[in-house]
Amino acid sequence: MEFTSDSKSLISASNDKTIRLWNLANKKSEVIIASEQRVRTIKLSNNGQTVYAGTDNGEVKQWSLSNKASTTLVSYANNTIYSIDANATGEFLAIGDKFGTVRIIRARNGETIKTFSAHTARIFDLAFDPPGNYLASTSLDGTIRLWSLTNMTLPPITLTGHNSWVLSVSFSNDGNYLVTSADKGDLIRVWPVNAQQMAKTACGLINRDLSENEWKIHVADDIPYQKACK
């Protein structure tokens, strides 16, 4: 589900292959899009004019809310798209599939910018951080992966702690914290993303200074290396 930018309406997707627009004032809804395939996930564009949808047959489609015209951005055979998110500028989309693969594509034309492979089970949720430094992904493999967007060659930071499927992820408005929830238990976990906080946490776990390579992976590659543990 997605709120519209004016917070007066809600857009939802259903197993009946429809996407509905709900008026929050009178609780009435109308079918705005009828899909040929079951829609697993939706994302409203930043300008509120386009709905992106991931389908059962591995497509990412975009619908114009003004004229209901649809375009298939990408299509992956024998696949299902379970999660979509857009970055703060709306230029890029992140998509997650049933095999645990995360891709960043250009929202304008579907061009693949980067493919991330580390999860061993389907992706459940994705979130870009507001500053545009990281993409977070959650999976049925029980892990959260934090991918660097400033240096996409780096391996992801892997966060563990939930003992079940990780279903939801969100960044704080300032991008300093990551919040996750899981299938079992009543825990909502808060993870530091700020470089200084992450360094402090790492120091407490290993009781030594980070190596230069560990600093790049677990802190940031664009922050000069320093011995942070005291």
C-alpha contacts under 8 A as a table, 3 or more apart, distances in Angstrom:
res1	aa1	res2	aa2	distance
1	M	10	L	6.83
1	M	11	I	5.52
1	M	12	S	4.45
1	M	13	A	6.69
1	M	42	I	6.85
1	M	43	K	7.87
2	E	10	L	5.66
2	E	11	I	5.11
2	E	12	S	6.59
2	E	42	I	7.49
2	E	43	K	6.62
2	E	44	L	6.47
3	F	6	D	7.96
3	F	7	S	5.71
3	F	8	K	7.64
3	F	9	S	5.98
3	F	10	L	4.48
3	F	11	I	6.24
4	T	7	S	5.23
4	T	8	K	6.68
4	T	9	S	5.51
4	T	10	L	5.97
4	T	11	I	7.26
4	T	44	L	7.49
4	T	48	G	6.35
5	S	8	K	7.94
5	S	46	N	7.77
5	S	47	N	7.64
5	S	48	G	6.28
6	D	9	S	7.46
7	S	10	L	7.53
8	K	23	N	6.54
8	K	24	L	5.79
8	K	25	A	7.24
9	S	21	L	6.66
9	S	22	W	5.36
9	S	23	N	4.84
9	S	24	L	5.40
10	L	21	L	5.75
10	L	22	W	4.98
10	L	23	N	6.81
10	L	24	L	7.03
11	I	19	I	6.88
11	I	20	R	5.58
11	I	21	L	4.66
11	I	22	W	6.22
12	S	19	I	5.56
12	S	20	R	5.32
12	S	21	L	6.71
12	S	22	W	7.85
12	S	42	I	7.68
13	A	17	K	7.29
13	A	18	T	6.01
13	A	19	I	4.51
13	A	20	R	6.52
13	A	39	V	6.27
13	A	40	R	7.35
13	A	41	T	7.07
13	A	42	I	6.89
14	S	17	K	5.79
14	S	18	T	5.80
14	S	19	I	6.60
14	S	38	R	7.47
14	S	39	V	6.65
14	S	40	R	7.79
15	N	18	T	7.43
15	N	38	R	5.71
15	N	39	V	6.79
15	N	40	R	7.89
16	D	38	R	6.83
17	K	34	A	6.16
17	K	35	S	5.18
17	K	36	E	6.67
17	K	37	Q	5.93
17	K	38	R	4.61
17	K	39	V	5.88
18	T	31	V	6.46
18	T	32	I	7.68
18	T	33	I	5.75
18	T	34	A	4.64
18	T	35	S	5.86
18	T	38	R	7.93
18	T	39	V	7.59
19	I	31	V	5.93
19	I	32	I	5.96
19	I	33	I	5.03
19	I	34	A	6.48
19	I	35	S	7.75
20	R	29	S	6.28
20	R	30	E	5.47
20	R	31	V	4.45
20	R	32	I	5.48
20	R	33	I	6.93
21	L	29	S	5.42
21	L	30	E	5.49
21	L	31	V	6.47
21	L	32	I	6.38
22	W	27	K	6.41
22	W	28	K	5.75
22	W	29	S	4.23
22	W	30	E	6.73
23	N	26	N	5.83
23	N	27	K	5.33
23	N	28	K	5.45
23	N	29	S	6.09
24	L	27	K	5.08
24	L	28	K	7.47
31	V	34	A	7.05
32	I	65	L	7.58
32	I	68	K	7.49
33	I	63	W	7.80
33	I	68	K	6.91
35	S	38	R	6.96
35	S	39	V	7.37
37	Q	55	T	6.10
37	Q	56	D	6.20
37	Q	57	N	6.97
38	R	55	T	5.68
38	R	56	D	5.45
39	V	42	I	7.52
39	V	53	A	6.44
39	V	54	G	5.86
39	V	55	T	4.49
39	V	56	D	6.34
40	R	53	A	7.38
40	R	54	G	5.63
40	R	55	T	5.42
40	R	56	D	6.51
40	R	81	I	6.73
40	R	82	Y	5.53
40	R	83	S	7.53
41	T	53	A	5.63
41	T	54	G	5.19
41	T	55	T	7.25
41	T	81	I	7.38
41	T	82	Y	5.76
41	T	83	S	5.50
41	T	84	I	6.55
42	I	51	V	6.74
42	I	52	Y	5.52
42	I	53	A	4.38
42	I	54	G	6.44
42	I	83	S	7.61
42	I	84	I	6.59
43	K	51	V	5.80
43	K	52	Y	5.07
43	K	53	A	6.47
43	K	84	I	6.22
43	K	85	D	6.25
43	K	86	A	7.40
44	L	48	G	5.96
44	L	49	Q	7.58
44	L	50	T	5.98
44	L	51	V	4.65
44	L	52	Y	6.22
45	S	48	G	5.13
45	S	49	Q	6.37
45	S	50	T	5.24
45	S	51	V	6.16
45	S	52	Y	7.29
45	S	86	A	7.27
45	S	90	G	6.62
46	N	49	Q	7.89
46	N	86	A	7.98
46	N	88	A	7.70
46	N	89	T	7.52
46	N	90	G	5.90
47	N	50	T	7.59
48	G	51	V	7.81
49	Q	64	S	6.08
49	Q	65	L	5.49
49	Q	66	S	6.94
50	T	62	Q	6.48
50	T	63	W	5.55
50	T	64	S	4.73
50	T	65	L	5.74
51	V	62	Q	5.53
51	V	63	W	5.18
51	V	64	S	6.64
51	V	65	L	7.13
52	Y	60	V	6.81
52	Y	61	K	5.65
52	Y	62	Q	4.45
52	Y	63	W	6.55
52	Y	84	I	7.74
53	A	59	E	7.96
53	A	60	V	5.55
53	A	61	K	5.24
53	A	62	Q	6.34
53	A	84	I	7.47
54	G	58	G	6.96
54	G	59	E	5.79
54	G	60	V	4.67
54	G	61	K	6.58
54	G	80	T	7.42
54	G	81	I	4.76
54	G	82	Y	6.33
54	G	83	S	6.90
54	G	84	I	7.02
55	T	58	G	5.58
55	T	59	E	5.34
55	T	60	V	6.56
55	T	61	K	7.91
55	T	80	T	6.08
55	T	81	I	5.59
55	T	82	Y	7.60
56	D	59	E	7.41
56	D	79	N	7.20
56	D	80	T	4.67
56	D	81	I	6.51
57	N	75	S	8.00
57	N	76	Y	7.62
57	N	77	A	7.08
57	N	78	N	6.62
57	N	79	N	5.83
57	N	80	T	5.41
57	N	81	I	7.74
58	G	75	S	5.52
58	G	76	Y	4.86
58	G	77	A	6.16
58	G	78	N	6.72
58	G	79	N	4.49
58	G	80	T	4.21
58	G	81	I	5.35
58	G	97	D	7.79
59	E	72	T	6.74
59	E	73	L	7.48
59	E	74	V	5.74
59	E	75	S	4.27
59	E	76	Y	6.28
59	E	80	T	7.40
59	E	81	I	6.82
60	V	72	T	5.99
60	V	73	L	5.58
60	V	74	V	5.40
60	V	75	S	6.44
60	V	81	I	7.28
61	K	70	S	6.75
61	K	71	T	5.61
61	K	72	T	4.37
61	K	73	L	5.59
61	K	74	V	7.37
62	Q	70	S	5.53
62	Q	71	T	5.33
62	Q	72	T	6.41
62	Q	73	L	6.97
63	W	68	K	5.73
63	W	69	A	5.58
63	W	70	S	4.39
63	W	71	T	6.62
64	S	67	N	5.79
64	S	68	K	4.93
64	S	69	A	5.41
64	S	70	S	6.54
65	L	68	K	5.27
65	L	69	A	7.84
72	T	75	S	7.20
73	L	107	A	7.84
73	L	109	N	6.14
73	L	110	G	4.65
74	V	110	G	5.72
76	Y	79	N	5.79
76	Y	80	T	7.93
79	N	97	D	6.84
79	N	98	K	6.36
79	N	99	F	7.72
80	T	97	D	5.56
80	T	98	K	5.51
81	I	84	I	7.89
81	I	95	I	6.92
81	I	96	G	5.89
81	I	97	D	4.44
81	I	98	K	6.55
82	Y	95	I	7.65
82	Y	96	G	5.82
82	Y	97	D	5.44
82	Y	98	K	6.77
82	Y	122	R	7.78
82	Y	123	I	6.46
82	Y	124	F	6.23
82	Y	125	D	7.66
83	S	94	A	7.94
83	S	95	I	5.60
83	S	96	G	5.07
83	S	97	D	7.07
83	S	123	I	6.85
83	S	124	F	6.16
83	S	125	D	5.45
83	S	126	L	6.31
84	I	93	L	6.70
84	I	94	A	5.55
84	I	95	I	4.60
84	I	96	G	6.61
84	I	125	D	7.62
84	I	126	L	6.55
85	D	93	L	5.61
85	D	94	A	5.24
85	D	95	I	6.78
85	D	126	L	6.03
85	D	127	A	6.00
85	D	128	F	7.02
86	A	89	T	7.90
86	A	90	G	5.58
86	A	91	E	7.50
86	A	92	F	5.82
86	A	93	L	4.47
86	A	94	A	6.30
86	A	127	A	7.90
86	A	128	F	6.98
87	N	90	G	5.24
87	N	91	E	6.73
87	N	92	F	5.74
87	N	93	L	6.46
87	N	94	A	7.95
87	N	128	F	5.50
87	N	129	D	7.61
87	N	130	P	7.46
87	N	132	G	7.00
88	A	91	E	7.95
88	A	128	F	7.57
88	A	129	D	7.95
88	A	130	P	5.91
88	A	131	P	7.69
88	A	132	G	7.11
89	T	92	F	7.67
90	G	93	L	7.40
90	G	107	A	7.18
91	E	106	R	6.13
91	E	107	A	5.58
91	E	108	R	7.12
92	F	104	I	6.59
92	F	105	I	5.69
92	F	106	R	4.65
92	F	107	A	5.05
93	L	104	I	5.65
93	L	105	I	5.35
93	L	106	R	6.23
93	L	107	A	5.68
94	A	102	V	6.85
94	A	103	R	5.62
94	A	104	I	4.50
94	A	105	I	6.42
94	A	126	L	7.10
95	I	102	V	5.69
95	I	103	R	5.34
95	I	104	I	6.49
95	I	105	I	7.81
95	I	126	L	7.56
96	G	100	G	6.63
96	G	101	T	5.78
96	G	102	V	4.59
96	G	103	R	6.58
96	G	122	R	7.56
96	G	123	I	5.22
96	G	124	F	7.42
96	G	125	D	7.57
96	G	126	L	7.33
97	D	100	G	5.64
97	D	101	T	5.66
97	D	102	V	6.81
97	D	122	R	5.92
97	D	123	I	5.70
98	K	101	T	7.45
98	K	121	A	6.83
98	K	122	R	4.06
98	K	123	I	6.24
99	F	120	T	7.06
99	F	121	A	5.66
99	F	122	R	5.04
99	F	123	I	7.48
100	G	117	S	6.97
100	G	118	A	7.30
100	G	119	H	4.94
100	G	120	T	5.68
100	G	121	A	4.81
100	G	122	R	4.25
100	G	123	I	5.06
100	G	139	S	7.07
101	T	115	T	7.16
101	T	116	F	6.03
101	T	117	S	5.12
101	T	118	A	7.35
101	T	119	H	6.87
101	T	122	R	7.61
101	T	123	I	7.24
102	V	115	T	5.88
102	V	116	F	5.02
102	V	117	S	6.50
102	V	123	I	7.66
102	V	137	S	7.85
103	R	112	T	7.01
103	R	113	I	7.50
103	R	114	K	5.71
103	R	115	T	4.42
103	R	116	F	6.04
104	I	112	T	6.06
104	I	113	I	5.41
104	I	114	K	5.23
104	I	115	T	6.49
105	I	110	G	5.35
105	I	111	E	5.26
105	I	112	T	4.34
105	I	113	I	5.26
105	I	114	K	7.18
106	R	109	N	5.87
106	R	110	G	5.00
106	R	111	E	5.11
106	R	112	T	6.52
106	R	113	I	6.87
107	A	110	G	5.71
107	A	111	E	7.85
112	T	115	T	7.48
114	K	152	M	7.70
118	A	156	P	7.98
119	H	122	R	7.52
119	H	123	I	7.70
119	H	139	S	6.79
119	H	141	D	6.69
119	H	143	T	7.71
119	H	145	R	7.98
120	T	141	D	5.92
121	A	139	S	6.19
121	A	140	L	5.43
121	A	141	D	5.21
122	R	139	S	5.67
122	R	140	L	5.78
122	R	141	D	7.56
123	I	126	L	7.84
123	I	137	S	6.98
123	I	138	T	5.87
123	I	139	S	4.38
123	I	140	L	6.62
124	F	137	S	7.60
124	F	138	T	5.58
124	F	139	S	5.09
124	F	140	L	6.79
124	F	166	V	7.24
124	F	167	L	5.54
124	F	168	S	7.08
125	D	137	S	5.84
125	D	138	T	5.28
125	D	139	S	7.14
125	D	167	L	6.31
125	D	168	S	5.53
125	D	169	V	6.25
126	L	135	L	7.15
126	L	136	A	5.65
126	L	137	S	4.59
126	L	138	T	6.54
126	L	168	S	7.92
126	L	169	V	6.63
127	A	135	L	5.73
127	A	136	A	5.20
127	A	137	S	6.67
127	A	169	V	6.47
127	A	170	S	5.94
127	A	171	F	7.11
128	F	132	G	6.59
128	F	134	Y	6.08
128	F	135	L	4.51
128	F	136	A	6.39
128	F	171	F	7.62
129	D	132	G	5.45
129	D	133	N	6.50
129	D	134	Y	5.62
129	D	135	L	6.29
129	D	136	A	7.80
129	D	171	F	5.73
129	D	172	S	7.93
129	D	175	G	5.42
130	P	133	N	7.92
130	P	171	F	7.58
130	P	173	N	6.50
130	P	174	D	6.74
130	P	175	G	5.69
131	P	174	D	7.55
131	P	175	G	6.44
132	G	135	L	7.88
132	G	149	L	6.95
133	N	148	S	6.14
133	N	149	L	5.14
133	N	150	T	5.88
134	Y	146	L	6.40
134	Y	147	W	5.45
134	Y	148	S	4.83
134	Y	149	L	5.22
134	Y	150	T	7.73
135	L	146	L	5.83
135	L	147	W	5.11
135	L	148	S	6.70
135	L	149	L	6.86
136	A	144	I	6.86
136	A	145	R	5.66
136	A	146	L	4.60
136	A	147	W	6.23
136	A	169	V	7.28
137	S	144	I	5.65
137	S	145	R	5.26
137	S	146	L	6.65
137	S	169	V	7.36
138	T	142	G	7.48
138	T	143	T	6.09
138	T	144	I	4.66
138	T	145	R	6.61
138	T	166	V	5.53
138	T	167	L	6.47
138	T	168	S	6.84
138	T	169	V	6.84
139	S	142	G	5.86
139	S	143	T	6.04
139	S	144	I	6.83
139	S	165	W	6.38
139	S	166	V	5.57
139	S	167	L	6.92
140	L	143	T	7.56
140	L	164	S	7.44
140	L	165	W	4.37
140	L	166	V	6.04
140	L	167	L	7.55
141	D	164	S	7.74
141	D	165	W	6.24
141	D	166	V	7.72
142	G	160	T	7.14
142	G	162	H	6.34
142	G	163	N	6.44
142	G	164	S	5.25
142	G	165	W	4.64
142	G	166	V	5.34
143	T	158	T	6.73
143	T	159	L	5.90
143	T	160	T	5.27
143	T	161	G	7.84
143	T	162	H	7.42
143	T	165	W	7.77
143	T	166	V	6.58
144	I	158	T	5.84
144	I	159	L	4.99
144	I	160	T	6.58
144	I	166	V	7.28
145	R	156	P	5.75
145	R	157	I	5.61
145	R	158	T	4.70
145	R	159	L	6.21
146	L	156	P	5.27
146	L	157	I	4.92
146	L	158	T	6.44
146	L	159	L	7.79
147	W	152	M	7.25
147	W	154	L	7.78
147	W	155	P	7.24
147	W	156	P	4.74
147	W	157	I	6.64
148	S	151	N	5.60
148	S	152	M	5.55
148	S	154	L	6.76
148	S	156	P	6.93
149	L	152	M	5.39
151	N	154	L	6.06
151	N	221	D	7.52
152	M	155	P	7.90
154	L	217	I	6.57
155	P	217	I	6.89
156	P	217	I	7.40
157	I	217	I	6.78
157	I	218	H	6.27
162	H	165	W	7.45
162	H	166	V	6.89
162	H	181	S	7.89
162	H	182	A	6.40
163	N	182	A	7.99
163	N	184	K	7.43
164	S	182	A	6.20
164	S	183	D	5.85
164	S	184	K	5.91
165	W	182	A	5.52
165	W	183	D	5.26
165	W	184	K	7.53
166	V	180	T	7.17
166	V	181	S	6.00
166	V	182	A	4.19
166	V	183	D	6.29
167	L	180	T	7.59
167	L	181	S	6.01
167	L	182	A	5.12
167	L	183	D	6.34
168	S	180	T	5.47
168	S	181	S	5.34
168	S	182	A	6.87
169	V	178	L	7.04
169	V	179	V	5.64
169	V	180	T	4.53
169	V	181	S	6.85
170	S	178	L	5.84
170	S	179	V	5.30
170	S	180	T	6.66
171	F	174	D	7.87
171	F	175	G	5.62
171	F	176	N	7.46
171	F	177	Y	5.76
171	F	178	L	4.57
171	F	179	V	6.19
172	S	175	G	5.11
172	S	176	N	6.37
172	S	177	Y	5.36
172	S	178	L	6.38
172	S	179	V	7.63
173	N	176	N	7.92
174	D	177	Y	7.76
175	G	178	L	7.50
175	G	193	V	7.14
175	G	194	N	7.78
176	N	192	P	6.11
176	N	193	V	4.88
176	N	194	N	4.87
177	Y	190	V	6.53
177	Y	191	W	5.55
177	Y	192	P	4.71
177	Y	193	V	5.18
177	Y	194	N	7.16
178	L	190	V	5.65
178	L	191	W	4.96
178	L	192	P	6.40
178	L	193	V	6.63
179	V	188	I	6.87
179	V	189	R	5.64
179	V	190	V	4.59
179	V	191	W	6.31
180	T	188	I	5.78
180	T	189	R	5.32
180	T	190	V	6.66
181	S	187	L	6.56
181	S	188	I	4.86
181	S	189	R	6.47
182	A	185	G	7.21
182	A	187	L	7.42
182	A	188	I	7.57
192	P	197	Q	5.98
192	P	198	M	5.97
193	V	197	Q	7.05
193	V	198	M	6.25
194	N	197	Q	5.39
194	N	198	M	6.15
195	A	198	M	5.12
195	A	199	A	6.13
195	A	219	V	5.06
195	A	220	A	6.62
196	Q	199	A	5.14
196	Q	200	K	6.24
196	Q	219	V	7.62
197	Q	200	K	5.14
197	Q	201	T	6.27
198	M	201	T	5.10
198	M	202	A	6.16
198	M	218	H	7.20
198	M	219	V	6.22
199	A	202	A	5.10
199	A	203	C	6.10
199	A	218	H	7.48
199	A	219	V	6.12
199	A	228	A	6.76
199	A	229	C	7.91
200	K	203	C	5.18
200	K	204	G	6.34
200	K	228	A	7.40
200	K	229	C	7.15
201	T	204	G	5.22
201	T	205	L	6.54
202	A	205	L	5.17
202	A	206	I	6.35
202	A	210	L	8.00
203	C	206	I	5.44
203	C	207	N	5.33
203	C	208	R	6.05
203	C	209	D	6.55
203	C	210	L	7.41
203	C	228	A	7.58
203	C	229	C	5.54
204	G	207	N	5.59
206	I	209	D	8.00
207	N	229	C	7.56
208	R	229	C	6.28
209	D	227	K	5.64
209	D	228	A	6.29
209	D	229	C	5.20
210	L	213	N	7.92
210	L	214	E	5.65
210	L	215	W	5.82
210	L	227	K	6.99
210	L	228	A	7.60
210	L	229	C	7.88
211	S	214	E	5.06
211	S	215	W	6.09
212	E	215	W	5.03
212	E	216	K	6.43
212	E	225	Y	6.27
213	N	216	K	5.18
213	N	217	I	6.38
214	E	217	I	5.10
214	E	218	H	5.80
214	E	219	V	7.69
215	W	218	H	5.39
215	W	219	V	5.10
215	W	220	A	6.43
215	W	221	D	7.18
215	W	225	Y	6.61
216	K	219	V	5.74
216	K	220	A	4.84
216	K	221	D	4.19
216	K	222	D	7.79
216	K	225	Y	7.98
217	I	220	A	6.36
217	I	221	D	7.01
219	V	223	I	7.92
220	A	223	I	5.60
221	D	224	P	7.52
